[in-house]
Amino acid sequence: MKRKLAWLGAILSVLYLLTLGIMPDPLPFIDEGLALAVLLNSASYLGYDLRKWLPFLPKKKISPVSNSPKNDKNVTIDV
């Protein structure tokens, strides 16, 4: 069910973004940024990374997880 909602959100946001140049704003209370955010989140849920084609958005970085601190001066011990 979530997958169908993600597809529906992606399709509706693409259709909304495609109507930007053709006709006046059909829903003035929905901003294009909101439609882009819905598209990006729906596509990432479906497994497609659209952020690599948009230079103004930060890329998702996978950082390695380490349990040992690298510098002993920055260690905080909570007792």
Phi, psi and omega in degrees: 000320180295325180295321178294321177293324177294318177297318180297316177297319179294315181294315180294322180289324176295317178297321178294317180290332178286336181276004183298317184266346187274313185223169179299163183301113183290325178231095187292341180278349175261120181277157179293330177295322177294319178295321178294321178295320177296319179296314181295318180290322178294317180293322179291327175295324180279352176103009179253129180260102180269352183292338182289343178264355180249104187290342183271358178256145179290145179277151177282125180250134176260113182260140178290142181266125177234139181270340182262135178286148182274332183233123183288341181288334184263013183273130176248125180254119181262120183251000000 
